[in-house]
Amino acid sequence: MSLQGKVALVTGAAGSIGAAVSRRLAEDGAHVVLIDRAADALQSAAAPLGDKATTSVLDLADPDAIMTTVADLAHRFGHLDVLVNNAGILSNNKIAAAGYDEWRRIMAVNLDAAFLMTKAVLPSMRANRWGRIIMMSSFSSKSGGITSGTAYSTSKAALIGLTFTVARETTAQGITVNAIAPAYVMSPMVSEQLSAEQRAALIAQIPVGRFCEPEEIAHVVSFLASPLSGFITGEVIDVNGGLQFD
C-alpha cells in the first residue's frame, strides 16, 4: 500500500474530506500537495503533516491558474503521481430556482476544474507510465439529488462520465481512473447547509443509521491510490451506508 516517493495532489484540501484524504496519503508515504483557495484553512490542514506537505493556494474557477500551477508543480517535483479531484461546491436549488450563473459557477469548480487538473497531470503520469486519478463524485449523481440541487447533482454525474472516458484513454499507460460516490459525509455541507430536521430525516433513511466520517472516504482513496489497485479502473465506489445498491 506504500506511496513512498510518490507526489499526490488533493484539491479542496482545506475541507473535512480533503484534509482527511491528505492526512491518509501522507501516512501512506506520499508527499501531498494540498490545494485550496482558503489560505488560512489550508495552512491549518497542512500543519500536522509537517515536511510531508506543500500548500498551493489556487482558485479552481480560474482555468489559466490551474494549468500554470500544475505545470509549476510538475517542474518542482519532477513527477506527479496521484490526483484526487475532491473540490466541490454545493447548491440545494432545484431547477426552478437555479439560475444560469449558479449553474456555471458550480460546473466551473466541480467539473471543469477536475477536467483541467486531470489534463494537466497526465503528461507526467504518461511519462512515468504510472498514475492514479480519483474523482469525488456523489450519491446524488445516481439518485438525482435528494437534498442537493440540480446543478450539483448534474456536475457529480458528469464526473462519472469523465472518469469512464479518461480511464478508457489511459489504461494502457499504467494509469487508473476511478470515482467515489459518497453519501452524506460529516462535513460543513451536512452540518451547516442542512437543518437539524433534515439531518434527522436523512439518518432515518440511511440503513446503517449514521452519516459517513471523512476518514472512511480517505480509506477508500488510500486503496485506489495504492499500487495494489492497479487492476481496477473506470469504477465508481459507492460509500452510501446502504442507501442504494447496484
C-alpha positions in Angstrom: 0.0 0.0 0.0 3.0 2.3 0.3 3.1 5.5 -1.7 6.7 6.2 -0.6 8.3 8.6 -3.1 5.0 9.5 -4.8 3.6 13.0 -5.1 -0.1 13.4 -4.6 -2.3 16.4 -5.4 -5.5 16.9 -3.4 -8.0 19.7 -4.3 -10.4 21.1 -1.8 -7.8 20.1 0.8 -8.9 22.6 3.4 -12.3 20.9 3.8 -13.2 18.0 6.0 -12.8 15.3 3.3 -9.8 16.9 1.7 -7.9 17.3 4.9 -8.7 13.6 5.9 -7.5 12.4 2.5 -4.3 14.5 2.7 -3.5 13.1 6.1 -4.1 9.5 5.0 -2.0 9.9 1.8 0.8 11.4 3.9 0.6 8.4 6.3 0.9 6.1 3.2 4.2 7.8 2.4 3.3 10.3 -0.3 4.3 13.9 -0.3 1.0 15.7 -0.5 0.3 19.0 -2.3 -2.8 20.5 -0.6 -4.7 22.7 -3.0 -7.5 25.1 -2.0 -8.4 28.8 -2.3 -8.9 29.2 1.5 -5.3 30.1 2.6 -5.7 30.1 6.3 -7.7 26.8 6.4 -5.2 25.3 4.0 -2.3 26.1 6.4 -4.3 24.5 9.3 -4.9 21.4 7.3 -1.2 21.1 6.2 0.4 21.9 9.6 0.0 18.4 11.1 1.7 16.9 8.1 5.0 18.8 8.5 7.5 18.3 5.7 5.2 15.7 4.1 3.1 18.6 2.8 3.2 21.5 0.4 0.4 24.0 0.1 -0.9 25.7 -3.1 -3.5 28.5 -2.8 -5.5 28.2 -6.1 -8.9 29.4 -7.3 -10.2 26.4 -9.2 -12.6 28.6 -11.1 -9.5 30.1 -12.9 -8.5 27.8 -15.8 -5.2 29.6 -16.6 -4.2 29.4 -12.9 -4.8 25.7 -12.8 -2.6 24.9 -15.8 0.1 27.2 -14.7 0.1 25.9 -11.1 0.2 22.2 -12.1 3.0 22.9 -14.6 5.0 24.6 -11.9 4.4 21.7 -9.5 5.5 19.2 -12.1 8.7 21.1 -12.7 9.3 21.5 -8.9 8.8 17.8 -8.0 9.8 16.2 -11.3 6.8 13.9 -11.3 3.1 13.9 -10.3 1.7 10.5 -9.4 -1.7 10.8 -7.7 -4.5 13.3 -8.3 -7.6 13.5 -6.0 -10.2 15.8 -7.6 -12.1 16.4 -4.4 -13.0 20.1 -4.5 -16.7 20.9 -4.8 -19.3 23.5 -4.0 -22.9 22.7 -3.1 -26.2 24.2 -4.1 -29.6 22.9 -3.0 -31.6 24.8 -5.6 -33.8 22.7 -7.8 -34.1 23.6 -11.5 -36.9 26.2 -11.0 -34.8 28.2 -8.5 -31.4 27.6 -10.1 -30.1 30.4 -12.2 -27.6 30.1 -15.1 -24.9 32.0 -13.1 -25.2 29.4 -10.3 -25.0 26.6 -12.9 -21.8 27.9 -14.4 -20.2 28.6 -11.0 -20.8 25.0 -9.8 -19.7 23.5 -13.1 -16.5 25.5 -13.1 -15.4 24.1 -9.8 -17.0 20.7 -9.6 -16.5 19.6 -13.2 -14.3 22.0 -15.3 -11.6 22.1 -12.7 -11.5 18.3 -12.5 -11.1 18.2 -16.3 -8.3 20.7 -16.3 -6.5 19.2 -13.3 -6.6 15.8 -15.0 -5.5 17.2 -18.3 -2.6 18.9 -16.6 -1.2 15.9 -14.6 -1.5 13.4 -17.4 1.8 14.3 -19.2 3.8 13.5 -16.1 1.9 10.2 -15.4 2.2 9.1 -19.0 5.9 9.8 -19.0 6.3 7.6 -15.9 3.7 5.1 -17.0 2.1 5.2 -13.6 -0.7 7.3 -12.2 -3.8 7.3 -10.0 -6.7 9.7 -10.6 -9.6 9.7 -8.2 -12.8 11.7 -8.8 -15.0 12.6 -5.8 -18.5 12.2 -7.2 -21.6 11.8 -5.0 -24.6 9.6 -4.3 -26.6 12.5 -5.7 -25.2 11.6 -9.2 -27.2 8.3 -9.1 -30.2 9.4 -7.0 -31.0 12.6 -8.9 -30.3 14.5 -5.7 -32.3 14.2 -2.5 -31.4 17.3 -0.7 -28.8 18.6 -3.3 -29.8 20.8 -6.2 -29.9 20.3 -10.0 -26.5 21.8 -10.8 -24.7 20.0 -8.1 -26.2 16.6 -8.9 -25.5 17.1 -12.6 -21.9 18.1 -12.0 -21.3 15.0 -10.0 -22.9 12.7 -12.6 -20.7 14.3 -15.2 -17.6 13.5 -13.2 -18.5 9.8 -13.6 -18.6 10.3 -17.3 -15.2 11.9 -17.2 -13.9 9.0 -15.1 -15.0 6.5 -17.7 -13.6 8.3 -20.7 -10.3 9.1 -19.2 -9.9 5.6 -17.8 -10.5 4.2 -21.3 -7.9 6.6 -22.8 -5.2 5.9 -20.2 -5.4 2.3 -19.1 -2.7 1.0 -21.3 -0.3 3.7 -20.0 -0.2 2.4 -16.4 -2.8 5.0 -15.2 -6.0 4.2 -13.3 -9.0 6.5 -13.1 -11.8 5.8 -10.6 -14.5 7.7 -8.8 -16.0 7.6 -5.3 -19.7 8.3 -4.7 -20.2 9.2 -1.0 -23.5 10.0 0.6 -23.8 12.5 3.5 -20.2 12.7 4.9 -19.9 14.7 8.1 -18.7 18.0 6.7 -19.9 21.6 6.5 -22.1 20.5 3.6 -24.1 18.4 6.1 -23.6 20.1 9.4 -24.1 23.7 8.1 -26.2 23.5 5.0 -28.8 21.1 6.3 -31.1 21.8 9.2 -31.3 19.6 12.3 -34.7 18.3 11.0 -33.2 17.5 7.6 -30.3 15.6 9.1 -32.6 13.6 11.4 -34.8 12.7 8.4 -31.8 11.6 6.4 -30.3 9.4 9.2 -33.7 7.7 9.4 -33.3 6.8 5.7 -29.7 5.5 5.9 -29.7 1.8 6.7 -26.5 2.0 8.8 -28.2 4.7 10.9 -25.4 7.4 10.8 -23.5 9.8 8.5 -20.2 8.8 6.9 -17.0 10.0 8.5 -14.3 11.8 6.4 -11.7 9.2 7.4 -13.9 6.5 5.8 -13.6 8.3 2.5 -9.9 8.8 3.0 -9.5 5.0 3.4 -11.1 4.3 0.0 -8.9 7.0 -1.6 -5.9 5.3 0.0 -6.7 2.0 -1.6 -7.5 3.4 -5.0 -4.2 5.4 -4.9 -2.1 2.4 -3.9 -0.1 0.0 -6.1 -2.5 -2.8 -5.1 -5.4 -1.2 -7.0 -3.7 -1.3 -10.4 -6.2 -3.8 -11.9 -9.2 -1.5 -11.0 -10.1 1.3 -13.4 -13.2 3.0 -14.6 -15.1 2.1 -11.5 -17.4 4.0 -9.1 -17.1 3.0 -5.5 -20.3 3.7 -3.5 -19.9 4.7 0.1 -23.5 5.4 1.0 -24.4 3.3 4.0 -26.8 1.1 2.0 -28.9 3.9 0.6 -28.6 2.3 -2.9 -27.3 -0.9 -4.3 -26.1 -1.5 -7.9 
